[in-house]
């Protein structure tokens, strides 16, 4: 139980850091969160298992739908699908960060 509480607390802290970050620090906070999540064996196992629940739309297609709509569009039908879609976005943003030099130490691209 303590492990799950620690993971939940860690996710909540990183979420708050991203949400409360000024624009110039946003990329660094996304990278920090993606690196931390990618190094948590239980979280990566959950994401890997969630990938089998439903087919994910291409990320660029989903982002286009969000741009053409008011607010977020969630094309997935399950919580697992939403988690995988969110992880895909977080990972892509982290990899797109120029300061990451196209890679993240200690982690392979999903």
C-alpha positions, 0 to 999 in steps of 0.5 A: 500500500505504501508503494502505491501511495508513494507513486500517487503522491509522486504523480500528483507532485509532478502534475502540480509542477507542470500545471503551475510552471511558467511557460519558460519552465514547462518543457523542463517540468514535462521532461522531469515528469516523463523521466520520473514516470519512465523510471518507475517499474510499476507505472511502466508495467501498468502503461504496457498492460493498458496498451492492450485494452484499446487501440490508440489513435495516432497522436497527431490526429488526436491533437488535430481534433483537440485544436479543432474543438473547444477543450480536450477531445478524448477518443478513447473509451476507457481509463486505460486508453486515456492513460496510454494516450496521456503517456504518449503525449507526455513522452512526445512532448518530452522528446520534442523538447530541444533541451533533451537533445532527442533522448532521455538519459536512463530511458528508451523512447516508448 
